[in-house]
Amino acid sequence: MPSRREFLQTSAAATAGLALSTLPGRGLFAAEDAEPLWTISCTEYSLHRMIGAKKLDNLDYAAFVKKTFDIGAVEYWNRPFMAKAKDAKYIGEMKQRADDAGVKGTCILIDGEGDLGHPEVAQRESAVEKHKKWVEAAKTLGCDSIRVNARTNGKLPYEEQLEHAVDGLTRLSKWSADLEMAIIVENHGGLSSNGKWLAEVMATVDLDNCGTLPDFGNFHGYDRYQGVKETMPYAKLVSAKAHDFDDEGNETKTDYLKMMEIVVDSGYRGYVGIEFEGRKMPEVEGVKRTKALLEKVHAELVSA
């Protein structure tokens, strides 16, 4: 008897012949009578070269994603508006433009605001304070979370790094709970790229509004499929990392069918954010190819 995976692969041709309909605002295809397994969103870092070259302004980002890719949800990145977190007028303009375009903000990815797992208590507390303004900005933008890094001192023993990360995340998550905002951690270097360690951090924090953002890449030698499987029980968002594609449209580093089976089998039914990081093609083309791959895999899984 063929395995589920073999069945999915051999049924792909038949799937292409099915009548498919677009789900408004969801940016994916599914059989008309089927519930979507996930909803595609787009992460701002996918367009960071365009933004850095002044070809795309942060204020225009949400509308650009909707017009160019027909994607109705976005993850923001704090770098393009680093000095604007407390600028109510600017954040309000971002929200209004996104609303006008029919785009939902899901999360702000936060970098450069200190280490939440710093070995020194004062530094951890400082990092927590610096992140609070982004929680408030994300709330105003209609997002559900901010993505943080569980960064600490990589030279310390495993358990000490865990202890420090747990402390910083617990402090920020407890503060954010009153705003009904989640604090989510991406596998993003150091021990956070160890799925077992990150899952242990989540289990130790043990707060409903503290979770993970599993990224298909960023595991740095740790098995990516195992890492995603270990962190999916705590996932509140998923990052579909892509770099390059073969002639059949498959990502060259990640087996998307295998990976999305792991995501779906975990029970997750939320946003899957496109994060294109390749340099062999324009960013717009990379996002489009990643979206097409996610749609193809979704159709295969739905048909099964």
C-alpha positions in Angstrom: 0.0 0.0 0.0 1.5 3.4 -0.9 2.4 5.8 1.9 0.6 9.1 2.4 3.5 10.9 0.9 3.6 8.7 -2.2 -0.1 9.1 -2.6 0.2 12.9 -2.5 3.0 12.9 -5.1 1.2 10.6 -7.5 -2.1 12.5 -7.2 -0.6 15.9 -8.0 -1.4 15.5 -11.7 -5.0 14.7 -11.0 -5.2 17.6 -8.6 -4.4 20.0 -11.4 -7.6 19.0 -13.2 -9.9 19.8 -10.2 -12.1 22.9 -10.3 -10.3 25.3 -7.9 -11.6 28.6 -6.7 -9.8 31.5 -5.1 -10.6 32.3 -1.5 -10.9 36.1 -1.2 -8.1 37.7 0.7 -6.5 34.4 1.5 -3.9 34.3 -1.3 -4.2 30.5 -1.8 -6.3 28.0 -3.7 -8.5 25.3 -2.3 -11.4 23.2 -3.4 -14.5 25.2 -3.1 -16.0 23.1 -0.3 -12.8 22.7 1.7 -11.5 24.6 4.6 -8.1 26.1 4.0 -5.2 24.4 5.7 -3.3 27.7 6.1 -3.5 31.3 4.9 -0.6 32.9 3.0 0.9 36.1 4.3 4.1 38.0 3.3 7.0 39.0 5.5 8.5 42.4 4.9 12.0 41.1 4.9 11.2 39.4 1.6 11.4 42.9 0.1 14.2 44.3 2.2 16.5 45.0 -0.8 13.8 47.1 -2.5 13.1 49.0 0.7 16.8 49.5 1.3 17.2 50.9 -2.2 14.3 53.3 -1.7 12.2 51.5 -4.3 9.5 50.7 -1.8 8.5 52.8 1.2 7.4 51.1 4.4 4.1 53.0 4.3 3.4 51.5 0.9 4.4 48.0 1.8 1.0 46.5 2.7 -0.8 47.9 -0.4 2.1 46.8 -2.6 1.8 43.2 -1.3 -1.9 43.2 -2.0 -1.6 44.7 -5.5 1.4 42.7 -6.6 0.8 39.3 -5.1 -2.9 39.3 -4.1 -1.9 38.5 -0.6 -4.2 39.9 2.2 -1.9 39.7 5.2 1.5 40.9 6.1 4.2 40.6 8.7 6.0 43.9 9.3 9.7 44.3 10.1 10.8 47.0 12.6 14.0 48.0 10.8 12.3 50.1 8.1 10.6 52.2 10.7 12.9 51.7 13.7 12.5 55.3 15.0 8.7 55.3 14.5 7.4 52.9 17.1 6.1 55.7 19.4 5.1 58.0 16.5 1.3 57.7 16.8 0.7 59.6 13.5 3.1 57.3 11.5 1.7 54.1 13.0 -1.8 55.3 12.4 -0.9 56.1 8.8 0.4 52.5 8.4 -2.8 51.1 9.8 -5.0 53.3 7.6 -3.1 52.4 4.4 -3.3 48.7 5.2 -7.0 48.9 6.0 -7.6 50.8 2.7 -5.8 48.0 0.8 -7.8 45.3 2.7 -4.6 43.9 4.3 -4.3 42.5 7.9 -1.2 42.9 9.9 -0.3 39.7 11.7 3.0 40.5 13.5 6.0 42.8 13.7 9.4 41.1 13.5 11.7 42.8 16.0 15.5 43.1 15.7 18.0 45.4 17.4 16.3 46.0 20.7 18.5 44.1 23.1 18.9 40.5 24.2 15.9 39.1 26.1 18.2 36.3 27.3 21.1 38.5 28.3 23.1 37.0 31.3 22.9 40.2 33.2 19.5 40.9 34.8 19.7 44.7 34.1 20.3 44.1 30.4 17.4 41.6 30.2 15.1 44.1 31.9 16.4 46.8 29.5 15.6 44.6 26.5 12.1 43.9 27.9 11.5 47.6 28.2 12.7 48.3 24.7 10.3 45.7 23.3 7.2 47.1 25.0 6.8 50.0 22.6 6.7 47.4 19.7 4.0 45.4 21.4 1.9 48.6 21.6 2.7 49.5 18.0 1.7 46.0 16.9 -1.5 46.3 18.8 -2.4 49.6 17.0 -1.6 48.0 13.7 -4.0 45.2 14.4 -1.4 42.5 14.7 -1.6 39.5 17.0 2.0 39.3 18.1 5.6 40.5 17.8 8.5 38.2 16.9 11.5 38.4 19.2 14.8 36.7 19.5 15.7 34.4 22.4 19.3 35.6 22.1 21.7 35.1 25.1 25.4 34.4 25.6 26.2 31.3 23.4 29.3 30.5 25.5 27.2 29.7 28.6 26.0 26.2 29.4 22.8 25.0 27.8 20.7 25.2 31.0 22.0 28.7 31.9 21.0 30.0 28.4 17.6 28.4 28.9 17.2 30.0 32.3 18.0 33.5 31.0 15.8 33.2 27.9 12.9 32.0 30.0 13.2 34.9 32.4 13.2 37.6 29.6 10.4 36.0 27.7 8.3 35.5 30.8 8.7 39.1 31.8 7.7 40.4 28.4 4.9 37.9 27.9 3.3 38.7 31.2 3.3 42.4 30.5 1.9 41.8 27.0 -1.0 39.6 28.2 -3.0 42.7 29.3 -2.9 43.9 25.7 -3.9 40.4 24.4 -0.6 40.3 22.4 1.6 37.3 21.9 5.4 37.1 22.1 6.7 34.6 19.6 10.3 33.3 19.1 11.8 32.4 15.8 14.7 29.9 15.4 17.2 32.6 14.6 20.7 31.6 15.6 22.4 30.2 18.7 20.5 27.7 20.7 17.2 29.1 19.4 18.1 27.1 16.2 18.0 23.9 18.3 14.4 22.8 18.2 14.7 20.8 21.3 16.0 23.7 23.3 13.4 26.2 22.0 10.6 23.8 22.7 12.0 23.4 26.3 12.0 27.2 26.6 8.4 27.3 25.6 7.4 24.5 28.0 9.2 26.2 30.9 7.7 29.7 30.2 4.3 27.9 30.0 2.2 31.0 29.1 -0.6 31.0 26.6 0.7 34.2 24.9 4.3 33.0 24.5 4.9 30.8 21.4 7.1 30.1 18.4 7.5 31.2 14.8 9.0 28.1 13.2 11.2 29.1 10.2 12.0 26.5 7.5 15.6 27.7 7.4 17.8 29.2 10.2 18.5 25.8 11.8 22.3 26.0 11.0 23.1 22.3 11.0 20.1 21.1 13.0 17.7 19.0 11.0 15.1 21.5 9.7 12.2 19.0 9.6 12.9 17.8 13.1 13.2 21.4 14.4 9.9 22.5 12.9 8.2 19.3 14.2 9.6 20.1 17.7 8.5 23.7 17.7 5.1 23.5 15.9 3.1 22.6 19.1 3.8 26.2 20.3 3.5 27.9 16.9 1.5 31.0 16.5 2.9 31.9 13.0 5.0 30.0 10.5 7.8 31.3 8.2 8.1 29.7 4.7 11.7 30.5 4.0 12.8 30.2 0.4 16.1 30.9 -1.4 16.0 29.3 -4.9 13.9 27.0 -7.1 14.5 24.2 -9.5 12.9 23.9 -13.0 9.8 22.4 -11.5 9.3 25.3 -9.1 10.4 23.4 -6.0 12.5 25.1 -3.3 16.1 23.7 -3.5 16.8 23.6 0.2 13.4 22.6 1.7 11.0 19.9 0.6 7.8 22.0 0.9 5.4 19.1 0.7 7.2 17.3 3.5 7.5 20.5 5.6 3.9 21.5 5.1 2.7 18.0 6.1 4.5 18.5 9.4 2.8 21.9 9.8 -0.7 20.6 9.0 -0.3 17.4 11.0 0.5 19.5 14.1 -3.0 20.9 13.9 -1.9 24.4 12.9 -4.3 26.3 10.7 -2.9 29.9 10.8 -0.8 32.2 8.7 2.2 30.9 6.7 4.4 33.9 5.9 6.5 34.0 2.8 10.1 34.9 3.6 12.1 35.0 0.4 15.8 35.5 1.0 17.3 34.5 -2.4 19.7 36.7 -4.4 19.5 34.9 -7.8 16.3 36.6 -8.8 14.4 39.8 -8.1 12.5 39.8 -4.8 9.1 40.2 -6.5 9.8 37.1 -8.6 11.0 35.2 -5.5 7.8 36.0 -3.6 5.6 35.0 -6.5 7.4 31.6 -6.9 7.2 30.9 -3.2 3.4 31.7 -3.3 3.0 29.4 -6.3 4.8 26.6 -4.5 2.6 27.0 -1.3 -0.5 27.0 -3.5 0.6 23.8 -5.3 1.4 22.0 -2.1 -1.9 23.2 -0.6 -3.8 21.8 -3.5 -2.0 18.4 -3.2 -2.8 18.2 0.5 -6.4 19.2 0.1 -7.0 16.7 -2.6 -5.6 13.9 -0.4 
